[in-house]
Structures are given as C-alpha cells and as structure tokens.
Amino acid sequence: MDLEALFSQPVPGDYFAPGAYVQGDLELGTLSNRRGNRLLAIPEYLVRAIYGGLEQEIGKAAPLVLQNCGRHWGQHFFARLSEELAEYYGKPLAELTMQELVYCLTRCWQVHGWGQLQFDWSWHTAGMICLQNQYSPWVKPNSGDGSPAAHVEVGLLEVLFQHITGRQVQCVQISCISLGHPSNQFLIGLPERLEPVADWVKSGLAAAAILERLRQ
Amino acid sequence: MNRTALNLLNTAEERYLEAEEQQQLWQYFQGMNTRIKVYEELRSQEAQIFRPVARQIQNTADETTILTALRAWVGALRGAALAMVLDDPELFQQRVGEWYQARPAHPLHPKIAQLLKAQLKTVLGAQGWPLFAPFWEQMQRCLCTAHT
C-alpha cells in the first residue's frame, strides 16, 4: 500500500471555507478569493437601483433582460467554478461525488452572501430537482406584484444545471420572498416536464399546490 | 484564534485590558507554546501514527477503499491539529468538520477511529494527549456520524 503518497500530498477540504476563501488586500482596496480572482461586495441598494433603472428604461422587458443577465453570469460562473474546483481537488468537476458537488454549491452560495441553498431530491421521480434559496439578495422581501421575481437567479440556476446535467434543462420559480414566501423556490427539469408548472405559476397557483399536483 | 482571545484583542483596540483580561490573554499565548509542541509531534510522526493503523486494516477491504478512508483521517487530523494550536474548535468545524460531515460515513471509519485513537495516545503521551483529546472527539464525531 502506497502510504507515502498519502503523507506527501495535501488533502483538500472545503474550498469555500469561510475565512480561507475570501481574502482582502487593504492596500489595493480589493477582495479576492483564495485563487486570486477578484470578488466584489455589491451593496443591496445597488441591486435595487439596477432593477429600478431597468424598470424605468425598458418596463415590461426588464424580467427578460434580468433572466438573460443571469444566464450570462451562469456561463462564466460555471466556467470559473469548474476550473477552480478542478484545480483545488485535483480532478475534473465531473469526478466530484454528488455530495461533494452539492456541498460546494451550498457553501459557494453561503460564502458569497447569495443565501442558504437547499436541494430537495425527492422530485427526481417527476424528473425534477427542487431548489430553495433562503435569504436571496436578488429580490426584496414583500415587494412583489403577484408573480415570482428572482429573474437573475432563474437564469443563473438554469445555465448552471444545464452544464452540470449536460441536458437542456429549464428553471421555473414557484415561490418568491418578494411575495412574502419564506424562500425562493425553483423547479429544474426538462422543458416538456416543466411546461405545465410554468402555466400553473402564471395562473397564480401556490408552490405547495404545484408540488402536490406533481406528486399525483 | 479562539473566540475568547479574539474578543480580548478586539477589546484591546479600544482600551487597555483589565488585569484579569490580560491574564486570560497571557494564558492563551503561553498555552500555545505547548500546543505547538503537540502539533510538531503530530506533524513529524504522521507516518508513524498511520502506518500501524493501515497495517491492521489491510485485509478488511481493497487498497483503494482503505486509502480513501485513511485519506479522510489524514485530512481531518491535519485540520484538528491546527485547530488545537489555536485552541479553536470553530476553526476545525468551519474549515474541515463540515466538509467531512457532509459526506457519507465510510464503513471503515469506526475501526480506523478505534485504532487511530490508541496510536495517538501512544505517540502524544500523557502530556500531549489531553490537549488534543477534545479535538479528537470533534473530528471523530464528524467522520463517524452517519450522514443522510
């Protein structure tokens, strides 16, 4: 048994461990991650200001534009995530176990201040993954006009899971903190499976009722 | 650095420490001397600690399975050793503990835990082991608790 290799190599742990992942350089006035990639602390008011500005300038097209922003972000996010994790763990992202990948994603959300991400795999029989994000910074609590509004998150998660699953999955938001719900909740699955879900959301059906229908 | 020491240092930014606070800080840094010696034992004796453990489980599974299980203990022990130097259980939990807790418990872990504990007690001796013991308990809980 080659124990020497075990002792001579680093044993990687939690890439996104708080305290180790975010580093600051006071002299330069910059924040970066442990690989040296720059990070920004964006104030909540800037997010609101961007939404407000978009709403004013392009009105009803704002949700679509925000979702597209999320998709573009998702492309870059996945590229960077897979590069960083592959370098740190010494193996491609595809070789991480599901537990490791889910843990990394959850921690990534936590450490960047994007909220508390939770995965619910019990919908796999319906061909879907259910994701919840508590404390999402992308929507203002109790500010909604009747429909879910985490458009950036929808775009981001959609592209992220397209890369992870290698399928053209879609993401539909079924509950939103802007509507007074406790978390943003998303269903991710193939478009044909999600088609009725999108219609149910449009008709104002509550998340619990949507999930109940999917169980039947 | 543990929370008490960090709070003391933060307090010292605003005013001089009271005699009792100063004493607490002094004890923390004095204790670090001994803790670094225990760390050095763990660092320099890593192979001697793990080899007998590996020998005793070599027939219980295939080599890859054994190496995977041992690798987790090597990683956790390194993390626990650093947390011991800083006397900071939270550091272990945040940097290492949660990572291992999120993974499924390995069937070899209970046996490795039993053998490794005996080895650590022998290597660290009656002086070193009590300093490391709380961190051992913490790492053992993380690795041996069944995960869902």
Interface residues (C-beta under 8 A of the other chain):
Chain A: M1 D2 L3 E4 L6 F7 V11 P12 G13 D14 A17 P18 G19 A20 T97 Q99 E100 V102 Y103 R107
Chain B: E46 A47 F50 R51 A54 Q58 E63 I66 L67 L70 R71 A72 V74 G75 R78 G79 L91 Q94 R95 V96 E98 W99 Y100 A102 R103 P104 H147
